Amino acid sequence: MNISNKTKNLRTFAKLGIARALTEALQAGIGSNTLVSASIALKSIAVNDEICKYIAESGGIDTLLRCIDDSGEQGNKKTAAKTCCSLLSKISDF
C-alpha cells in the first residue's frame, strides 16, 4: 500500500468515527492497560492536519492531559505518559 492510499484509508477511518471511539477508549482506559493501546492507536492514525484536528475536537487534548497527569500520580506508567505526550505534540496545534 502506498502512502497516499494509507492516508486516504486513515482519513476514511477518522470520518467513520475511529478518532472519537479511540478518544472514548482513552478516557475509559485511564489507569489501565487500555490507555497505552488507545494512545498508540490514536497516534498511528494522526497522519495529517485533518485527522489531528478531528482528534483534538473529539476531546483528545483534554483526555491526553488527564492521562499524563494520572500517569504521573501512578508513578509506574512511563510508557503511557510518553505515548500521550507524543500524541499531544501532534495534535496540540488544533
N, CA, C and O atoms as a CHARMM CRD file, in Angstrom:
* protein
*
  376
    1    1 MET  N      0.84800  -1.16300   0.00000 PROA 1      0.00000
    2    1 MET  CA     0.00000   0.00000   0.00000 PROA 1      0.00000
    3    1 MET  C      0.90100   1.23400   0.00000 PROA 1      0.00000
    4    1 MET  O      1.81700   1.34100   0.81500 PROA 1      0.00000
    5    2 ASN  N      0.63700   2.16000  -0.91300 PROA 2      0.00000
    6    2 ASN  CA     1.45800   3.37100  -0.93400 PROA 2      0.00000
    7    2 ASN  C      0.95200   4.38500   0.09000 PROA 2      0.00000
    8    2 ASN  O     -0.11800   4.22700   0.67800 PROA 2      0.00000
    9    3 ILE  N      1.75000   5.41900   0.28100 PROA 3      0.00000
   10    3 ILE  CA     1.46100   6.40600   1.32500 PROA 3      0.00000
   11    3 ILE  C      0.11900   7.10100   1.10300 PROA 3      0.00000
   12    3 ILE  O     -0.63300   7.29900   2.05800 PROA 3      0.00000
   13    4 SER  N     -0.19400   7.47300  -0.13800 PROA 4      0.00000
   14    4 SER  CA    -1.44600   8.20000  -0.36400 PROA 4      0.00000
   15    4 SER  C     -2.65600   7.31600  -0.07600 PROA 4      0.00000
   16    4 SER  O     -3.66500   7.80400   0.43300 PROA 4      0.00000
   17    5 ASN  N     -2.57500   6.02600  -0.39300 PROA 5      0.00000
   18    5 ASN  CA    -3.68100   5.12200  -0.06400 PROA 5      0.00000
   19    5 ASN  C     -3.82400   4.95800   1.44500 PROA 5      0.00000
   20    5 ASN  O     -4.93800   4.92800   1.96800 PROA 5      0.00000
   21    6 LYS  N     -2.70000   4.85000   2.14000 PROA 6      0.00000
   22    6 LYS  CA    -2.73900   4.72100   3.60000 PROA 6      0.00000
   23    6 LYS  C     -3.39800   5.95300   4.21500 PROA 6      0.00000
   24    6 LYS  O     -4.26700   5.83100   5.07800 PROA 6      0.00000
   25    7 THR  N     -2.98400   7.13900   3.77100 PROA 7      0.00000
   26    7 THR  CA    -3.55700   8.37700   4.29400 PROA 7      0.00000
   27    7 THR  C     -5.04400   8.45800   3.97400 PROA 7      0.00000
   28    7 THR  O     -5.84200   8.87400   4.81400 PROA 7      0.00000
   29    8 LYS  N     -5.41600   8.06300   2.76600 PROA 8      0.00000
   30    8 LYS  CA    -6.82500   8.07700   2.37100 PROA 8      0.00000
   31    8 LYS  C     -7.63500   7.12900   3.25900 PROA 8      0.00000
   32    8 LYS  O     -8.73100   7.47100   3.70200 PROA 8      0.00000
   33    9 ASN  N     -7.09200   5.94600   3.51200 PROA 9      0.00000
   34    9 ASN  CA    -7.78400   4.98800   4.37300 PROA 9      0.00000
   35    9 ASN  C     -7.90600   5.50800   5.79900 PROA 9      0.00000
   36    9 ASN  O     -8.95400   5.35800   6.42700 PROA 9      0.00000
   37   10 LEU  N     -6.84800   6.11500   6.31100 PROA 10     0.00000
   38   10 LEU  CA    -6.89300   6.65800   7.66600 PROA 10     0.00000
   39   10 LEU  C     -7.87800   7.80800   7.76500 PROA 10     0.00000
   40   10 LEU  O     -8.56000   7.96000   8.77900 PROA 10     0.00000
   41   11 ARG  N     -7.95900   8.62300   6.71500 PROA 11     0.00000
   42   11 ARG  CA    -8.93100   9.72000   6.69000 PROA 11     0.00000
   43   11 ARG  C    -10.35100   9.15000   6.72200 PROA 11     0.00000
   44   11 ARG  O    -11.22500   9.67800   7.41000 PROA 11     0.00000
   45   12 THR  N    -10.57000   8.07000   5.97400 PROA 12     0.00000
   46   12 THR  CA   -11.87600   7.41600   5.98000 PROA 12     0.00000
   47   12 THR  C    -12.20500   6.88800   7.36900 PROA 12     0.00000
   48   12 THR  O    -13.32200   7.06800   7.85500 PROA 12     0.00000
   49   13 PHE  N    -11.23800   6.23700   8.01000 PROA 13     0.00000
   50   13 PHE  CA   -11.45100   5.74300   9.37300 PROA 13     0.00000
   51   13 PHE  C    -11.80400   6.88700  10.31900 PROA 13     0.00000
   52   13 PHE  O    -12.69400   6.75900  11.16100 PROA 13     0.00000
   53   14 ALA  N    -11.10100   8.00100  10.17200 PROA 14     0.00000
   54   14 ALA  CA   -11.37300   9.15700  11.03500 PROA 14     0.00000
   55   14 ALA  C    -12.79900   9.65200  10.82800 PROA 14     0.00000
   56   14 ALA  O    -13.49700   9.96700  11.79200 PROA 14     0.00000
   57   15 LYS  N    -13.23300   9.72000   9.57100 PROA 15     0.00000
   58   15 LYS  CA   -14.58700  10.18900   9.28300 PROA 15     0.00000
   59   15 LYS  C    -15.64700   9.21200   9.78800 PROA 15     0.00000
   60   15 LYS  O    -16.77500   9.60600  10.08300 PROA 15     0.00000
   61   16 LEU  N    -15.27600   7.94300   9.88400 PROA 16     0.00000
   62   16 LEU  CA   -16.21100   6.94100  10.39500 PROA 16     0.00000
   63   16 LEU  C    -16.30800   6.96500  11.91900 PROA 16     0.00000
   64   16 LEU  O    -17.13100   6.26400  12.50600 PROA 16     0.00000
   65   17 GLY  N    -15.47700   7.76300  12.54100 PROA 17     0.00000
   66   17 GLY  CA   -15.57000   7.91700  13.98200 PROA 17     0.00000
   67   17 GLY  C    -14.52100   7.18800  14.79200 PROA 17     0.00000
   68   17 GLY  O    -14.64300   7.10400  16.01400 PROA 17     0.00000
   69   18 ILE  N    -13.49100   6.65600  14.14700 PROA 18     0.00000
   70   18 ILE  CA   -12.47300   5.92000  14.88800 PROA 18     0.00000
   71   18 ILE  C    -11.74600   6.83200  15.87600 PROA 18     0.00000
   72   18 ILE  O    -11.38600   6.39400  16.96900 PROA 18     0.00000
   73   19 ALA  N    -11.52700   8.08500  15.50700 PROA 19     0.00000
   74   19 ALA  CA   -10.84500   9.00600  16.41700 PROA 19     0.00000
   75   19 ALA  C    -11.67500   9.22000  17.67800 PROA 19     0.00000
   76   19 ALA  O    -11.14400   9.21200  18.78800 PROA 19     0.00000
   77   20 ARG  N    -12.96600   9.40900  17.50100 PROA 20     0.00000
   78   20 ARG  CA   -13.84200   9.59300  18.66400 PROA 20     0.00000
   79   20 ARG  C    -13.88700   8.31400  19.50000 PROA 20     0.00000
   80   20 ARG  O    -13.82100   8.37300  20.72800 PROA 20     0.00000
   81   21 ALA  N    -13.99800   7.16500  18.84400 PROA 21     0.00000
   82   21 ALA  CA   -14.05100   5.89500  19.57500 PROA 21     0.00000
   83   21 ALA  C    -12.76200   5.65400  20.35800 PROA 21     0.00000
   84   21 ALA  O    -12.80100   5.20300  21.50300 PROA 21     0.00000
   85   22 LEU  N    -11.62900   5.95600  19.74300 PROA 22     0.00000
   86   22 LEU  CA   -10.35300   5.77300  20.44100 PROA 22     0.00000
   87   22 LEU  C    -10.17900   6.79000  21.56600 PROA 22     0.00000
   88   22 LEU  O     -9.60200   6.47700  22.60800 PROA 22     0.00000
   89   23 THR  N    -10.67800   8.00600  21.35400 PROA 23     0.00000
   90   23 THR  CA   -10.62600   9.00400  22.42400 PROA 23     0.00000
   91   23 THR  C    -11.48100   8.54700  23.60200 PROA 23     0.00000
   92   23 THR  O    -11.08700   8.70300  24.75800 PROA 23     0.00000
   93   24 GLU  N    -12.64500   7.98600  23.30900 PROA 24     0.00000
   94   24 GLU  CA   -13.50100   7.46100  24.37800 PROA 24     0.00000
   95   24 GLU  C    -12.83200   6.28400  25.07800 PROA 24     0.00000
   96   24 GLU  O    -12.92700   6.15000  26.29800 PROA 24     0.00000
   97   25 ALA  N    -12.15100   5.42600  24.30600 PROA 25     0.00000
   98   25 ALA  CA   -11.41400   4.30800  24.91100 PROA 25     0.00000
   99   25 ALA  C    -10.29400   4.83200  25.79900 PROA 25     0.00000
  100   25 ALA  O    -10.01100   4.27600  26.85900 PROA 25     0.00000
  101   26 LEU  N     -9.67000   5.90000  25.35200 PROA 26     0.00000
  102   26 LEU  CA    -8.61000   6.52700  26.13900 PROA 26     0.00000
  103   26 LEU  C     -9.18200   7.05800  27.45200 PROA 26     0.00000
  104   26 LEU  O     -8.58000   6.88400  28.51200 PROA 26     0.00000
  105   27 GLN  N    -10.33900   7.70200  27.37800 PROA 27     0.00000
  106   27 GLN  CA   -10.98500   8.21600  28.59200 PROA 27     0.00000
  107   27 GLN  C    -11.33600   7.08200  29.54400 PROA 27     0.00000
  108   27 GLN  O    -11.13900   7.19400  30.75400 PROA 27     0.00000
  109   28 ALA  N    -11.85200   5.99900  28.99700 PROA 28     0.00000
  110   28 ALA  CA   -12.24200   4.85600  29.82700 PROA 28     0.00000
  111   28 ALA  C    -11.03000   4.09900  30.34800 PROA 28     0.00000
  112   28 ALA  O    -11.10100   3.42300  31.37400 PROA 28     0.00000
  113   29 GLY  N     -9.92100   4.21700  29.63600 PROA 29     0.00000
  114   29 GLY  CA    -8.74800   3.42900  29.97600 PROA 29     0.00000
  115   29 GLY  C     -7.78700   4.07300  30.93700 PROA 29     0.00000
  116   29 GLY  O     -6.75000   3.49000  31.25200 PROA 29     0.00000
  117   30 ILE  N     -8.10500   5.27400  31.42000 PROA 30     0.00000
  118   30 ILE  CA    -7.20100   5.94200  32.35500 PROA 30     0.00000
  119   30 ILE  C     -6.99000   5.02100  33.55500 PROA 30     0.00000
  120   30 ILE  O     -7.93900   4.60200  34.21800 PROA 30     0.00000
  121   31 GLY  N     -5.72600   4.72100  33.81100 PROA 31     0.00000
  122   31 GLY  CA    -5.38900   3.83600  34.92100 PROA 31     0.00000
  123   31 GLY  C     -5.36300   2.36500  34.55100 PROA 31     0.00000
  124   31 GLY  O     -5.23100   1.51400  35.43000 PROA 31     0.00000
  125   32 SER  N     -5.48700   2.04600  33.26400 PROA 32     0.00000
  126   32 SER  CA    -5.45900   0.64100  32.85500 PROA 32     0.00000
  127   32 SER  C     -4.53400   0.45900  31.66200 PROA 32     0.00000
  128   32 SER  O     -3.97600   1.42500  31.13900 PROA 32     0.00000
  129   33 ASN  N     -4.37800  -0.78100  31.24000 PROA 33     0.00000
  130   33 ASN  CA    -3.54300  -1.07900  30.07700 PROA 33     0.00000
  131   33 ASN  C     -4.15600  -0.56800  28.78400 PROA 33     0.00000
  132   33 ASN  O     -3.44100  -0.39800  27.79600 PROA 33     0.00000
  133   34 THR  N     -5.44100  -0.32100  28.76200 PROA 34     0.00000
  134   34 THR  CA    -6.11800   0.21600  27.58800 PROA 34     0.00000
  135   34 THR  C     -5.56200   1.57900  27.21700 PROA 34     0.00000
  136   34 THR  O     -5.56300   1.95600  26.04500 PROA 34     0.00000
  137   35 LEU  N     -5.10100   2.30000  28.18300 PROA 35     0.00000
  138   35 LEU  CA    -4.56100   3.64000  27.96900 PROA 35     0.00000
  139   35 LEU  C     -3.44100   3.63400  26.94200 PROA 35     0.00000
  140   35 LEU  O     -3.46100   4.42600  25.99900 PROA 35     0.00000
  141   36 VAL  N     -2.47600   2.76200  27.10900 PROA 36     0.00000
  142   36 VAL  CA    -1.34100   2.70700  26.18800 PROA 36     0.00000
  143   36 VAL  C     -1.81000   2.29000  24.80300 PROA 36     0.00000
  144   36 VAL  O     -1.41900   2.90300  23.81000 PROA 36     0.00000
  145   37 SER  N     -2.63600   1.26100  24.72100 PROA 37     0.00000
  146   37 SER  CA    -3.11600   0.77800  23.42400 PROA 37     0.00000
  147   37 SER  C     -3.90400   1.84000  22.67400 PROA 37     0.00000
  148   37 SER  O     -3.69500   2.04300  21.47800 PROA 37     0.00000
  149   38 ALA  N     -4.80600   2.51800  23.36800 PROA 38     0.00000
  150   38 ALA  CA    -5.62300   3.54700  22.72100 PROA 38     0.00000
  151   38 ALA  C     -4.77000   4.72500  22.27500 PROA 38     0.00000
  152   38 ALA  O     -4.99200   5.26600  21.19100 PROA 38     0.00000
  153   39 SER  N     -3.80400   5.13300  23.08400 PROA 39     0.00000
  154   39 SER  CA    -2.96600   6.27400  22.69600 PROA 39     0.00000
  155   39 SER  C     -2.04600   5.91100  21.53600 PROA 39     0.00000
  156   39 SER  O     -1.79400   6.75100  20.67100 PROA 39     0.00000
  157   40 ILE  N     -1.54400   4.68700  21.49800 PROA 40     0.00000
  158   40 ILE  CA    -0.72300   4.24400  20.36300 PROA 40     0.00000
  159   40 ILE  C     -1.56900   4.21500  19.09400 PROA 40     0.00000
  160   40 ILE  O     -1.11800   4.65700  18.03700 PROA 40     0.00000
  161   41 ALA  N     -2.78700   3.69900  19.19200 PROA 41     0.00000
  162   41 ALA  CA    -3.67400   3.64800  18.02700 PROA 41     0.00000
  163   41 ALA  C     -4.01000   5.05000  17.53400 PROA 41     0.00000
  164   41 ALA  O     -3.98800   5.30400  16.33000 PROA 41     0.00000
  165   42 LEU  N     -4.31900   5.96000  18.44700 PROA 42     0.00000
  166   42 LEU  CA    -4.60700   7.34400  18.05200 PROA 42     0.00000
  167   42 LEU  C     -3.39800   7.98400  17.38500 PROA 42     0.00000
  168   42 LEU  O     -3.53200   8.67100  16.37300 PROA 42     0.00000
  169   43 LYS  N     -2.23000   7.76000  17.94500 PROA 43     0.00000
  170   43 LYS  CA    -1.01100   8.33000  17.36600 PROA 43     0.00000
  171   43 LYS  C     -0.79100   7.80200  15.94700 PROA 43     0.00000
  172   43 LYS  O     -0.34300   8.54300  15.07300 PROA 43     0.00000
  173   44 SER  N     -1.10200   6.53700  15.71900 PROA 44     0.00000
  174   44 SER  CA    -0.86600   5.95500  14.39800 PROA 44     0.00000
  175   44 SER  C     -1.83000   6.47500  13.33800 PROA 44     0.00000
  176   44 SER  O     -1.50400   6.45500  12.15100 PROA 44     0.00000
  177   45 ILE  N     -3.01800   6.94200  13.74600 PROA 45     0.00000
  178   45 ILE  CA    -3.93800   7.48900  12.73700 PROA 45     0.00000
  179   45 ILE  C     -3.79500   8.99600  12.57200 PROA 45     0.00000
  180   45 ILE  O     -4.38100   9.57000  11.65400 PROA 45     0.00000
  181   46 ALA  N     -3.03700   9.64000  13.43300 PROA 46     0.00000
  182   46 ALA  CA    -2.85600  11.10000  13.36800 PROA 46     0.00000
  183   46 ALA  C     -1.78900  11.44300  12.33000 PROA 46     0.00000
  184   46 ALA  O     -0.68800  11.87400  12.67500 PROA 46     0.00000
  185   47 VAL  N     -2.13100  11.24600  11.05300 PROA 47     0.00000
  186   47 VAL  CA    -1.14100  11.38000   9.98400 PROA 47     0.00000
  187   47 VAL  C     -1.24000  12.67900   9.19400 PROA 47     0.00000
  188   47 VAL  O     -0.34700  12.99300   8.40700 PROA 47     0.00000
  189   48 ASN  N     -2.30900  13.43300   9.39300 PROA 48     0.00000
  190   48 ASN  CA    -2.40900  14.71100   8.68200 PROA 48     0.00000
  191   48 ASN  C     -3.20900  15.71200   9.51600 PROA 48     0.00000
  192   48 ASN  O     -3.79600  15.36100  10.53900 PROA 48     0.00000
  193   49 ASP  N     -3.22100  16.94400   9.06400 PROA 49     0.00000
  194   49 ASP  CA    -3.87600  18.01600   9.81900 PROA 49     0.00000
  195   49 ASP  C     -5.35800  17.74400  10.05800 PROA 49     0.00000
  196   49 ASP  O     -5.87700  18.01000  11.14200 PROA 49     0.00000
  197   50 GLU  N     -6.02800  17.22000   9.05200 PROA 50     0.00000
  198   50 GLU  CA    -7.46500  16.97000   9.17400 PROA 50     0.00000
  199   50 GLU  C     -7.76200  15.97600  10.30300 PROA 50     0.00000
  200   50 GLU  O     -8.66500  16.19800  11.11000 PROA 50     0.00000
  201   51 ILE  N     -7.00900  14.89700  10.35300 PROA 51     0.00000
  202   51 ILE  CA    -7.23200  13.87800  11.37500 PROA 51     0.00000
  203   51 ILE  C     -6.80900  14.39300  12.74900 PROA 51     0.00000
  204   51 ILE  O     -7.49900  14.15200  13.73900 PROA 51     0.00000
  205   52 CYS  N     -5.68000  15.10100  12.81800 PROA 52     0.00000
  206   52 CYS  CA    -5.23000  15.67200  14.09700 PROA 52     0.00000
  207   52 CYS  C     -6.27400  16.63500  14.64900 PROA 52     0.00000
  208   52 CYS  O     -6.56200  16.63200  15.84600 PROA 52     0.00000
  209   53 LYS  N     -6.83500  17.45700  13.77300 PROA 53     0.00000
  210   53 LYS  CA    -7.87300  18.40100  14.19100 PROA 53     0.00000
  211   53 LYS  C     -9.09800  17.65100  14.70000 PROA 53     0.00000
  212   53 LYS  O     -9.70000  18.03800  15.70100 PROA 53     0.00000
  213   54 TYR  N     -9.45400  16.59400  14.01700 PROA 54     0.00000
  214   54 TYR  CA   -10.61100  15.80100  14.42000 PROA 54     0.00000
  215   54 TYR  C    -10.39200  15.18000  15.80300 PROA 54     0.00000
  216   54 TYR  O    -11.29700  15.18200  16.63700 PROA 54     0.00000
  217   55 ILE  N     -9.19100  14.65100  16.04400 PROA 55     0.00000
  218   55 ILE  CA    -8.86800  14.07000  17.35400 PROA 55     0.00000
  219   55 ILE  C     -8.96600  15.14500  18.43300 PROA 55     0.00000
  220   55 ILE  O     -9.54200  14.92500  19.49700 PROA 55     0.00000
  221   56 ALA  N     -8.39200  16.30900  18.13900 PROA 56     0.00000
  222   56 ALA  CA    -8.43600  17.41100  19.11000 PROA 56     0.00000
  223   56 ALA  C     -9.87500  17.81600  19.40500 PROA 56     0.00000
  224   56 ALA  O    -10.23600  18.03500  20.56100 PROA 56     0.00000
  225   57 GLU  N    -10.70000  17.91800  18.36000 PROA 57     0.00000
  226   57 GLU  CA   -12.09300  18.33100  18.53100 PROA 57     0.00000
  227   57 GLU  C    -12.95200  17.25000  19.17600 PROA 57     0.00000
  228   57 GLU  O    -14.04600  17.53300  19.66500 PROA 57     0.00000
  229   58 SER  N    -12.46100  16.02100  19.18000 PROA 58     0.00000
  230   58 SER  CA   -13.18500  14.91500  19.81400 PROA 58     0.00000
  231   58 SER  C    -12.84700  14.78400  21.29600 PROA 58     0.00000
  232   58 SER  O    -13.20700  13.79700  21.93700 PROA 58     0.00000
  233   59 GLY  N    -12.16600  15.77000  21.82500 PROA 59     0.00000
  234   59 GLY  CA   -11.81600  15.74000  23.24100 PROA 59     0.00000
  235   59 GLY  C    -10.43900  15.17700  23.52400 PROA 59     0.00000
  236   59 GLY  O    -10.09700  14.90600  24.67500 PROA 59     0.00000
  237   60 GLY  N     -9.64600  14.99900  22.47700 PROA 60     0.00000
  238   60 GLY  CA    -8.33700  14.37800  22.62700 PROA 60     0.00000
  239   60 GLY  C     -7.35900  15.13000  23.50600 PROA 60     0.00000
  240   60 GLY  O     -6.63700  14.51400  24.28900 PROA 60     0.00000
  241   61 ILE  N     -7.31900  16.44900  23.39400 PROA 61     0.00000
  242   61 ILE  CA    -6.33700  17.22700  24.16200 PROA 61     0.00000
  243   61 ILE  C     -6.62200  17.12300  25.65800 PROA 61     0.00000
  244   61 ILE  O     -5.72100  16.82300  26.44100 PROA 61     0.00000
  245   62 ASP  N     -7.86000  17.36700  26.05600 PROA 62     0.00000
  246   62 ASP  CA    -8.21000  17.27900  27.47900 PROA 62     0.00000
  247   62 ASP  C     -7.96800  15.87600  28.02400 PROA 62     0.00000
  248   62 ASP  O     -7.45900  15.71000  29.13300 PROA 62     0.00000
  249   63 THR  N     -8.33400  14.87900  27.24300 PROA 63     0.00000
  250   63 THR  CA    -8.14700  13.49700  27.67900 PROA 63     0.00000
  251   63 THR  C     -6.67400  13.16500  27.84100 PROA 63     0.00000
  252   63 THR  O     -6.28300  12.53300  28.82200 PROA 63     0.00000
  253   64 LEU  N     -5.85600  13.58400  26.88600 PROA 64     0.00000
  254   64 LEU  CA    -4.42200  13.30800  26.97400 PROA 64     0.00000
  255   64 LEU  C     -3.79100  14.00200  28.17200 PROA 64     0.00000
  256   64 LEU  O     -2.93100  13.42900  28.84100 PROA 64     0.00000
  257   65 LEU  N     -4.20700  15.22100  28.44100 PROA 65     0.00000
  258   65 LEU  CA    -3.68100  15.92500  29.61800 PROA 65     0.00000
  259   65 LEU  C     -4.04400  15.19300  30.91000 PROA 65     0.00000
  260   65 LEU  O     -3.22500  15.08800  31.82300 PROA 65     0.00000
  261   66 ARG  N     -5.27500  14.68900  30.97900 PROA 66     0.00000
  262   66 ARG  CA    -5.67400  13.91000  32.16200 PROA 66     0.00000
  263   66 ARG  C     -4.86700  12.62200  32.26400 PROA 66     0.00000
  264   66 ARG  O     -4.46000  12.22200  33.35500 PROA 66     0.00000
  265   67 CYS  N     -4.63900  11.97600  31.12400 PROA 67     0.00000
  266   67 CYS  CA    -3.85900  10.73300  31.11400 PROA 67     0.00000
  267   67 CYS  C     -2.43200  10.97500  31.59000 PROA 67     0.00000
  268   67 CYS  O     -1.88700  10.18700  32.36400 PROA 67     0.00000
  269   68 ILE  N     -1.83500  12.05700  31.12900 PROA 68     0.00000
  270   68 ILE  CA    -0.46700  12.38700  31.54800 PROA 68     0.00000
  271   68 ILE  C     -0.44400  12.65500  33.04800 PROA 68     0.00000
  272   68 ILE  O      0.44100  12.17900  33.75900 PROA 68     0.00000
  273   69 ASP  N     -1.41100  13.41100  33.51800 PROA 69     0.00000
  274   69 ASP  CA    -1.49300  13.71800  34.94800 PROA 69     0.00000
  275   69 ASP  C     -1.68400  12.44300  35.76900 PROA 69     0.00000
  276   69 ASP  O     -1.00000  12.23900  36.77200 PROA 69     0.00000
  277   70 ASP  N     -2.60700  11.59300  35.34600 PROA 70     0.00000
  278   70 ASP  CA    -2.86100  10.34000  36.06200 PROA 70     0.00000
  279   70 ASP  C     -1.65700   9.41300  36.01700 PROA 70     0.00000
  280   70 ASP  O     -1.37500   8.71300  36.99000 PROA 70     0.00000
  281   71 SER  N     -0.94900   9.40200  34.90200 PROA 71     0.00000
  282   71 SER  CA     0.24100   8.55700  34.78200 PROA 71     0.00000
  283   71 SER  C      1.29500   8.98000  35.78300 PROA 71     0.00000
  284   71 SER  O      1.97000   8.13400  36.37000 PROA 71     0.00000
  285   72 GLY  N      1.44400  10.27400  35.98500 PROA 72     0.00000
  286   72 GLY  CA     2.41000  10.78000  36.96000 PROA 72     0.00000
  287   72 GLY  C      2.03600  10.40500  38.37500 PROA 72     0.00000
  288   72 GLY  O      2.90600  10.10600  39.19300 PROA 72     0.00000
  289   73 GLU  N      0.74300  10.42000  38.67000 PROA 73     0.00000
  290   73 GLU  CA     0.28000  10.06700  40.01200 PROA 73     0.00000
  291   73 GLU  C      0.48800   8.59200  40.31000 PROA 73     0.00000
  292   73 GLU  O      0.73600   8.21300  41.45400 PROA 73     0.00000
  293   74 GLN  N      0.38700   7.75100  39.27200 PROA 74     0.00000
  294   74 GLN  CA     0.54700   6.31600  39.47100 PROA 74     0.00000
  295   74 GLN  C      2.01700   5.92400  39.55200 PROA 74     0.00000
  296   74 GLN  O      2.34900   4.87200  40.09800 PROA 74     0.00000
  297   75 GLY  N      2.88900   6.75100  39.01900 PROA 75     0.00000
  298   75 GLY  CA     4.31800   6.55300  39.16100 PROA 75     0.00000
  299   75 GLY  C      4.93800   5.48600  38.29000 PROA 75     0.00000
  300   75 GLY  O      6.13800   5.55400  38.02700 PROA 75     0.00000
  301   76 ASN  N      4.19500   4.51600  37.83300 PROA 76     0.00000
  302   76 ASN  CA     4.78300   3.42300  37.06800 PROA 76     0.00000
  303   76 ASN  C      4.25300   3.35900  35.64200 PROA 76     0.00000
  304   76 ASN  O      4.35200   2.31700  34.99400 PROA 76     0.00000
  305   77 LYS  N      3.71400   4.41200  35.16500 PROA 77     0.00000
  306   77 LYS  CA     3.09800   4.42800  33.83300 PROA 77     0.00000
  307   77 LYS  C      3.88900   5.30400  32.86600 PROA 77     0.00000
  308   77 LYS  O      3.30500   6.11300  32.14500 PROA 77     0.00000
  309   78 LYS  N      5.20600   5.15000  32.84400 PROA 78     0.00000
  310   78 LYS  CA     6.03700   5.97900  31.97100 PROA 78     0.00000
  311   78 LYS  C      5.69400   5.77700  30.50500 PROA 78     0.00000
  312   78 LYS  O      5.68300   6.73900  29.73700 PROA 78     0.00000
  313   79 THR  N      5.41300   4.54700  30.10700 PROA 79     0.00000
  314   79 THR  CA     5.07000   4.27600  28.71000 PROA 79     0.00000
  315   79 THR  C      3.81000   5.02700  28.32200 PROA 79     0.00000
  316   79 THR  O      3.75200   5.63400  27.25200 PROA 79     0.00000
  317   80 ALA  N      2.81400   4.99200  29.16900 PROA 80     0.00000
  318   80 ALA  CA     1.56600   5.70500  28.88700 PROA 80     0.00000
  319   80 ALA  C      1.81700   7.19700  28.78400 PROA 80     0.00000
  320   80 ALA  O      1.31600   7.84700  27.86500 PROA 80     0.00000
  321   81 ALA  N      2.58100   7.74700  29.70700 PROA 81     0.00000
  322   81 ALA  CA     2.86200   9.18600  29.69500 PROA 81     0.00000
  323   81 ALA  C      3.62500   9.58300  28.44200 PROA 81     0.00000
  324   81 ALA  O      3.30500  10.59800  27.82300 PROA 81     0.00000
  325   82 LYS  N      4.62700   8.80500  28.05800 PROA 82     0.00000
  326   82 LYS  CA     5.41200   9.11100  26.85600 PROA 82     0.00000
  327   82 LYS  C      4.54400   9.07000  25.60800 PROA 82     0.00000
  328   82 LYS  O      4.63100   9.95400  24.75600 PROA 82     0.00000
  329   83 THR  N      3.71200   8.05300  25.50100 PROA 83     0.00000
  330   83 THR  CA     2.84400   7.92500  24.33100 PROA 83     0.00000
  331   83 THR  C      1.84600   9.07000  24.27400 PROA 83     0.00000
  332   83 THR  O      1.60700   9.63600  23.20700 PROA 83     0.00000
  333   84 CYS  N      1.26700   9.41200  25.40300 PROA 84     0.00000
  334   84 CYS  CA     0.30900  10.52100  25.44900 PROA 84     0.00000
  335   84 CYS  C      0.98400  11.84500  25.11000 PROA 84     0.00000
  336   84 CYS  O      0.40600  12.66600  24.39700 PROA 84     0.00000
  337   85 CYS  N      2.19200  12.06300  25.61100 PROA 85     0.00000
  338   85 CYS  CA     2.93100  13.29800  25.29700 PROA 85     0.00000
  339   85 CYS  C      3.23200  13.38600  23.80500 PROA 85     0.00000
  340   85 CYS  O      3.09900  14.44800  23.19700 PROA 85     0.00000
  341   86 SER  N      3.63300  12.27400  23.23000 PROA 86     0.00000
  342   86 SER  CA     3.94400  12.25200  21.80200 PROA 86     0.00000
  343   86 SER  C      2.71000  12.58400  20.96800 PROA 86     0.00000
  344   86 SER  O      2.78200  13.37800  20.03000 PROA 86     0.00000
  345   87 LEU  N      1.58700  11.97800  21.31000 PROA 87     0.00000
  346   87 LEU  CA     0.34400  12.26100  20.58900 PROA 87     0.00000
  347   87 LEU  C     -0.09500  13.70100  20.81600 PROA 87     0.00000
  348   87 LEU  O     -0.54500  14.36700  19.88300 PROA 87     0.00000
  349   88 LEU  N      0.02900  14.17900  22.03000 PROA 88     0.00000
  350   88 LEU  CA    -0.35100  15.55700  22.33600 PROA 88     0.00000
  351   88 LEU  C      0.44000  16.54500  21.48800 PROA 88     0.00000
  352   88 LEU  O     -0.10800  17.54300  21.02100 PROA 88     0.00000
  353   89 SER  N      1.72100  16.27100  21.28800 PROA 89     0.00000
  354   89 SER  CA     2.53900  17.17900  20.47400 PROA 89     0.00000
  355   89 SER  C      2.07300  17.19800  19.02000 PROA 89     0.00000
  356   89 SER  O      2.23600  18.20700  18.33400 PROA 89     0.00000
  357   90 LYS  N      1.49400  16.09000  18.54300 PROA 90     0.00000
  358   90 LYS  CA     0.99500  16.03800  17.16800 PROA 90     0.00000
  359   90 LYS  C     -0.29400  16.82600  16.98900 PROA 90     0.00000
  360   90 LYS  O     -0.51900  17.41900  15.93500 PROA 90     0.00000
  361   91 ILE  N     -1.13900  16.83400  18.01000 PROA 91     0.00000
  362   91 ILE  CA    -2.46600  17.44100  17.84400 PROA 91     0.00000
  363   91 ILE  C     -2.61800  18.78600  18.53800 PROA 91     0.00000
  364   91 ILE  O     -3.68000  19.40200  18.44200 PROA 91     0.00000
  365   92 SER  N     -1.60100  19.25400  19.22600 PROA 92     0.00000
  366   92 SER  CA    -1.74200  20.44900  20.06400 PROA 92     0.00000
  367   92 SER  C     -1.97800  21.74200  19.28900 PROA 92     0.00000
  368   92 SER  O     -2.42900  22.72300  19.88000 PROA 92     0.00000
  369   93 ASP  N     -1.69500  21.77600  18.01600 PROA 93     0.00000
  370   93 ASP  CA    -1.91300  22.98800  17.22600 PROA 93     0.00000
  371   93 ASP  C     -3.37000  23.17100  16.81800 PROA 93     0.00000
  372   93 ASP  O     -3.72000  24.16400  16.18100 PROA 93     0.00000
  373   94 PHE  N     -4.20600  22.22600  17.18200 PROA 94     0.00000
  374   94 PHE  CA    -5.59000  22.28600  16.72800 PROA 94     0.00000
  375   94 PHE  C     -6.47000  22.50100  17.88700 PROA 94     0.00000
  376   94 PHE  O     -7.68800  22.58400  17.73000 PROA 94     0.00000
